[in-house]
Amino acid sequence: MKFIINREQLLTPLQQIVSVIEKRQTMPILSNVLIVINDNQLTLTGTDLEIQLIAKINIDSATTGAITVPARKFLDICRLLPSGAEITIEQHDDKIKIASSRSRFSLSCLPADNYPEFAEAELENQFFITAGQFKKALDKTLFCMANQDVRYYLNGLLLHISNSRLELVASDGHRLSIYEDQLEQATGFEARIILPRKGVLELNRLLDDPEAELKVEFSSNNIRIFIKNLVFSAKLVDSKYPDFGKVFQQEFFNKIHIEKHLKTH
């Protein structure tokens, strides 16, 4: 395997991949990023077994191959190189050689065959939404998610799709946030799924282009989201979200109206 790539072309997707990978892993290979070259396309994959992120980059000069590389060491090397640098990466048995101008680096690798990728199963439900619309919905709800609660369904975010209606719900048992919006295209189905907390936070970081069109696919167990050159996947929380509608069935006797931009001192 050998390919040549510009530093900036590699750095951003590599940073996105590394954010998915946990710093401490029980399986050494999970600290690595999977690098695959096929048909002049570079594919980078990172996972912690609960979420997975794939980045695809078109390159001009390459020979096919696959290997896994220590993710953070690889990222540190790319950061050290000057802006605009051209990087040559070549595999030699169980090592890769990284060269740019007068700089030379070598990293020990692990075989790609042992890398635990998510299965590419077909997911039966799908809808489309812009990144800006989805990010707004996440920003309005994710702050209410619980963190390490024994009620593990609260350590996530409920996504409820009912034809063209989109509803996101999050609660930590003390606070509850509900956000409703409309999809441009009717889905023709109704479904409720719970996205895991880490998956929600990582996904929210990826939605940096509000005009980008997202394709969201999901089943009862998994969700997969296509974001430009990225494919984000996560295992869903296997539980039933509580009936939050009961909270609003009771009668409230007091109401307070507060100016949105009210300053406190």
C-alpha positions in Angstrom: 0.0 0.0 0.0 1.3 3.4 -0.9 -0.4 6.8 -1.4 0.4 10.5 -1.6 -1.9 13.1 0.0 -1.9 16.8 1.0 -1.7 17.4 4.8 -4.9 19.4 4.9 -6.8 16.8 2.9 -5.8 14.2 5.6 -5.8 16.2 8.8 -9.5 17.2 9.2 -11.0 13.7 8.6 -8.3 12.2 10.8 -9.2 14.6 13.6 -12.8 13.6 13.2 -12.0 9.9 13.3 -9.7 10.2 16.4 -12.5 11.9 18.4 -14.5 8.7 18.2 -11.7 6.5 19.5 -11.4 6.1 23.2 -8.0 6.9 24.7 -8.0 3.7 26.8 -9.0 0.5 25.2 -9.1 -3.1 26.3 -8.4 -4.2 22.7 -5.2 -2.6 21.3 -6.6 -2.5 17.8 -9.4 -0.2 18.8 -6.7 2.5 19.4 -5.9 2.3 15.7 -7.5 3.8 12.7 -8.2 1.5 9.8 -6.7 2.7 6.5 -7.9 1.2 3.2 -6.9 2.1 -0.3 -9.1 0.9 -3.1 -9.8 2.4 -6.6 -7.9 5.6 -5.8 -10.1 6.2 -2.7 -8.7 6.5 0.8 -11.0 5.2 3.6 -10.4 6.0 7.2 -12.4 4.2 9.9 -12.5 4.6 13.7 -14.7 2.8 16.3 -15.2 2.1 20.0 -17.6 -0.8 19.2 -20.6 1.5 20.1 -20.1 4.2 17.4 -18.2 4.2 14.2 -17.0 6.9 11.8 -15.8 6.4 8.3 -14.2 9.2 6.2 -13.7 8.8 2.4 -11.1 10.8 0.5 -10.4 10.7 -3.2 -6.7 10.6 -4.1 -4.8 10.7 -7.4 -1.9 8.4 -6.8 -2.2 5.1 -4.8 -1.7 1.4 -4.7 -4.3 -0.7 -3.0 -3.9 -2.2 0.5 -5.2 -2.1 4.1 -3.6 -1.7 7.5 -4.4 -0.2 11.0 -2.3 2.5 12.4 -2.1 4.0 16.0 -4.6 6.8 15.6 -3.3 9.5 17.9 0.4 9.0 17.0 -0.6 9.3 13.3 -2.6 12.4 14.0 0.3 14.0 16.0 2.7 13.4 13.1 0.3 15.1 10.6 -0.1 18.0 13.0 3.7 18.4 13.2 4.1 18.8 9.4 3.9 22.3 7.9 0.7 23.6 6.2 0.4 22.5 2.6 2.9 19.7 3.0 2.7 16.7 0.6 2.8 13.4 2.6 3.9 10.0 1.2 2.6 7.0 3.2 3.9 3.6 2.4 3.4 0.2 4.0 6.4 -2.1 4.7 5.2 -5.4 6.3 3.9 -4.5 9.8 5.0 -0.8 9.6 4.2 2.3 7.7 6.7 4.9 6.6 5.5 8.5 6.6 7.7 11.0 4.6 7.3 14.7 3.9 10.1 16.9 2.6 13.0 16.1 5.0 10.8 14.5 7.7 10.7 10.7 8.1 8.5 8.7 10.6 7.8 5.1 11.2 4.8 3.5 13.0 4.2 -0.1 14.0 0.8 -1.4 12.7 -1.7 -4.2 13.2 -3.4 -6.2 10.4 -6.6 -4.9 9.0 -8.2 -8.3 9.0 -8.6 -8.1 12.8 -10.4 -4.7 12.8 -14.0 -4.9 14.1 -16.0 -2.9 11.6 -19.8 -2.5 11.8 -21.7 -4.8 9.6 -23.0 -3.2 6.4 -26.5 -4.4 6.8 -29.4 -2.8 5.1 -31.4 -0.5 7.4 -35.1 -0.4 6.6 -36.1 3.2 7.6 -34.7 6.4 6.2 -35.3 10.1 6.0 -33.5 13.2 4.8 -32.8 16.4 6.7 -30.3 19.3 6.5 -27.4 19.4 8.9 -28.5 22.8 10.1 -32.0 21.6 10.9 -30.8 18.5 12.7 -28.1 20.4 14.7 -30.6 23.0 15.9 -32.8 20.1 17.2 -29.8 18.5 18.9 -28.7 21.8 20.5 -32.2 22.3 21.9 -32.3 18.9 23.6 -28.9 17.2 24.2 -28.1 19.3 27.3 -30.9 17.5 29.2 -29.4 14.0 28.6 -28.3 12.1 31.7 -24.7 11.0 32.2 -24.1 7.6 33.7 -27.6 7.2 35.1 -28.6 3.7 36.2 -31.7 4.2 34.0 -29.6 3.8 30.9 -32.4 4.9 28.6 -31.9 8.4 30.0 -28.2 8.4 28.9 -29.3 9.1 25.4 -31.8 11.0 23.2 -35.2 9.9 21.9 -35.7 10.4 18.2 -39.4 10.1 17.2 -40.4 10.1 13.6 -44.1 10.2 12.6 -44.5 10.6 8.9 -43.2 14.2 8.4 -43.0 15.1 12.0 -39.7 15.1 13.8 -39.5 15.0 17.6 -36.4 14.9 19.8 -36.6 14.3 23.6 -34.0 14.3 26.3 -34.3 14.1 30.1 -32.0 13.4 33.1 -35.0 12.8 35.4 -35.0 16.4 36.7 -35.1 18.4 33.4 -37.0 17.6 30.2 -36.5 19.1 26.8 -38.7 18.4 23.8 -38.1 19.8 20.3 -40.5 19.4 17.4 -40.0 20.2 13.7 -41.2 19.2 10.3 -39.4 17.2 7.6 -39.6 18.4 4.0 -40.3 14.8 2.8 -42.9 12.5 4.4 -41.5 9.2 5.6 -44.6 7.1 5.6 -43.7 5.4 8.9 -43.6 6.0 12.6 -40.6 5.0 14.8 -39.0 5.7 18.1 -35.3 5.1 18.7 -32.8 6.1 21.4 -29.4 7.4 20.4 -26.6 6.9 22.9 -25.1 9.9 24.7 -21.7 9.6 23.1 -23.1 9.2 19.7 -25.3 12.3 20.1 -22.3 14.4 21.2 -20.0 13.1 18.4 -22.7 13.6 15.7 -23.4 17.1 16.9 -19.7 18.0 16.3 -19.8 16.7 12.8 -22.7 19.0 11.7 -20.6 22.0 10.9 -22.1 22.7 7.5 -25.7 23.8 7.9 -26.4 23.4 4.2 -25.3 19.8 4.0 -28.0 17.2 3.2 -28.1 14.2 5.6 -29.4 10.8 4.8 -30.4 9.0 8.0 -31.0 5.3 8.0 -32.0 3.2 11.0 -33.4 -0.1 12.2 -34.3 -1.2 15.7 -30.7 -1.7 16.6 -28.5 0.6 14.5 -28.5 4.1 12.9 -26.3 5.2 10.0 -26.0 8.9 8.9 -24.3 10.0 5.7 -22.7 13.5 6.0 -20.9 14.5 2.8 -17.8 12.4 2.8 -18.5 10.9 6.2 -20.6 7.9 7.3 -21.5 7.9 11.0 -22.9 4.7 12.6 -24.1 3.9 16.2 -25.7 1.1 18.1 -29.0 2.2 19.5 -30.0 2.0 23.2 -32.0 -1.2 23.6 -34.8 0.1 25.9 -38.1 1.9 25.9 -38.2 5.6 26.6 -40.6 6.7 29.4 -44.0 8.3 28.6 -42.9 11.9 28.9 -46.4 13.1 27.7 -47.8 12.5 31.2 -45.7 15.4 32.5 -47.9 17.8 30.4 -51.2 16.2 31.3 -51.2 17.6 34.8 -52.6 21.1 35.4 -50.2 23.9 36.2 -51.5 26.9 38.2 -48.5 29.3 37.8 -46.9 30.6 34.7 -43.8 32.8 34.4 -42.8 34.6 31.2 -39.1 35.6 30.9 -37.5 37.6 28.2 -35.2 35.4 26.1 -32.3 37.9 26.1 -32.7 39.0 29.8 -29.3 39.7 31.3 -28.5 38.7 34.9 -26.0 40.3 37.1 
